[in-house]
Amino acid sequence: MDPLAVYRLDDRLAVVTGAASGIGLETARFYAAMGATVVMADIDGKMLAARAAEIGKCAHAFAADLSAPQALERLARFAASIAPIDIWANVAGTAGLFDLVDAEPDAYARIVRINMDGTYWGCAAAARAMGTRGGTIINVSSNAADQPMAGLSVYAMTKAAVNMLTRSLAVELGPKQIRVNAVAPGFILTGMTGQARMTADKLEETLRRNAARSPIGATGEPADIAHAMLYLASDASRYVTGQILRVNGGATMPG
């Protein structure tokens, strides 16, 4: 018996949102490398098409605003027209740094719409498409759900909601053989965390500050999260549902 065979995703179709960059892109690459057909979805159609082309013929691009329920239903129909959906990864997300007294309704609504509404309706579209044949849904949370930080109250609120949504749906969808889990990354260098906008000195300072929060003195990369996303998509996690897998270098350790 090959213990690594359970990580293969041959003959499976995976939907990955937020797949044009960062964690979503790396997740799509991992799924494709393990044999899956991958439907990559993102609002940035131009970048998405380029990244899907890099992955190859097993990757299909779907450009849309993934916070809209109707768009997520269209995504599910598009994916199902290729093959039955086995895996759905809700990776699309956004952040915003502002204090409560400076908060503006539009900024608040955007974070809630993308992180919370997009994940909820993504799960709904996935569950409808999977029906009773089973499958696995993986949401992306954050260590911000466990670690209060000034200026990130809205972001933290949405990710805490993702955690409870994940647990609730694991109970609700379990009888249909649909597993629901989440990955909660710590600090990961991506465009969303501002990597592209940092000077070399600022980047070094940011890495040092975040490494100090980890007992092993580490910061993460998208591949660290993609490994966890692969585990939860594969049969290696067949006995795992309703769990929040924290990949954060030990920065948070809730009991």
Secondary structure in CASP SS format (residue, H / E / C, confidence):
PFRMAT SS
TARGET T0000
AUTHOR 0000-0000-0000
METHOD secondary structure of the structure
MODEL  1
M C 1.00
D C 1.00
P C 1.00
L C 1.00
A H 1.00
V H 1.00
Y H 1.00
R C 1.00
L C 1.00
D C 1.00
D C 1.00
R C 1.00
L E 1.00
A E 1.00
V E 1.00
V E 1.00
T E 1.00
G C 1.00
A C 1.00
A C 1.00
S C 1.00
G H 1.00
I H 1.00
G H 1.00
L H 1.00
E H 1.00
T H 1.00
A H 1.00
R H 1.00
F H 1.00
Y H 1.00
A H 1.00
A H 1.00
M C 1.00
G C 1.00
A C 1.00
T E 1.00
V E 1.00
V E 1.00
M E 1.00
A E 1.00
D E 1.00
I C 1.00
D C 1.00
G H 1.00
K H 1.00
M H 1.00
L H 1.00
A H 1.00
A H 1.00
R H 1.00
A H 1.00
A H 1.00
E H 1.00
I H 1.00
G C 1.00
K C 1.00
C C 1.00
A E 1.00
H E 1.00
A E 1.00
F E 1.00
A E 1.00
A C 1.00
D C 1.00
L C 1.00
S C 1.00
A C 1.00
P H 1.00
Q H 1.00
A H 1.00
L H 1.00
E H 1.00
R H 1.00
L H 1.00
A H 1.00
R H 1.00
F H 1.00
A H 1.00
A H 1.00
S C 1.00
I C 1.00
A C 1.00
P C 1.00
I C 1.00
D C 1.00
I E 1.00
W E 1.00
A E 1.00
N E 1.00
V C 1.00
A C 1.00
G C 1.00
T C 1.00
A C 1.00
G C 1.00
L C 1.00
F C 1.00
D C 1.00
L H 1.00
V H 1.00
D H 1.00
A C 1.00
E C 1.00
P H 1.00
D H 1.00
A H 1.00
Y H 1.00
A H 1.00
R H 1.00
I H 1.00
V H 1.00
R H 1.00
I H 1.00
N H 1.00
M H 1.00
D H 1.00
G H 1.00
T H 1.00
Y H 1.00
W H 1.00
G H 1.00
C H 1.00
A H 1.00
A H 1.00
A H 1.00
A H 1.00
R H 1.00
A H 1.00
M H 1.00
G C 1.00
T C 1.00
R C 1.00
G C 1.00
G E 1.00
T E 1.00
I E 1.00
I E 1.00
N E 1.00
V E 1.00
S C 1.00
S C 1.00
N H 1.00
A H 1.00
A H 1.00
D C 1.00
Q C 1.00
P C 1.00
M C 1.00
A C 1.00
G C 1.00
L C 1.00
S H 1.00
V H 1.00
Y H 1.00
A H 1.00
M H 1.00
T H 1.00
K H 1.00
A H 1.00
A H 1.00
V H 1.00
N H 1.00
M H 1.00
L H 1.00
T H 1.00
R H 1.00
S H 1.00
L H 1.00
A H 1.00
V H 1.00
E H 1.00
L H 1.00
G H 1.00
P H 1.00
K H 1.00
Q C 1.00
I E 1.00
R E 1.00
V E 1.00
N E 1.00
A E 1.00
V E 1.00
A E 1.00
P E 1.00
G C 1.00
F C 1.00
I E 1.00
L C 1.00
T C 1.00
G C 1.00
M C 1.00
T C 1.00
G C 1.00
Q H 1.00
A H 1.00
R H 1.00
M C 1.00
T C 1.00
A H 1.00
D H 1.00
K H 1.00
L H 1.00
E H 1.00
E H 1.00
T H 1.00
L H 1.00
R H 1.00
R H 1.00
N H 1.00
A H 1.00
A C 1.00
R C 1.00
S C 1.00
P C 1.00
I C 1.00
G C 1.00
A C 1.00
T C 1.00
G E 1.00
E C 1.00
P H 1.00
A H 1.00
D H 1.00
I H 1.00
A H 1.00
H H 1.00
A H 1.00
M H 1.00
L H 1.00
Y H 1.00
L H 1.00
A H 1.00
S C 1.00
D H 1.00
A H 1.00
S H 1.00
R C 1.00
Y C 1.00
V C 1.00
T C 1.00
G C 1.00
Q C 1.00
I E 1.00
L E 1.00
R E 1.00
V E 1.00
N C 1.00
G C 1.00
G C 1.00
A C 1.00
T C 1.00
M C 1.00
P C 1.00
G C 1.00
END
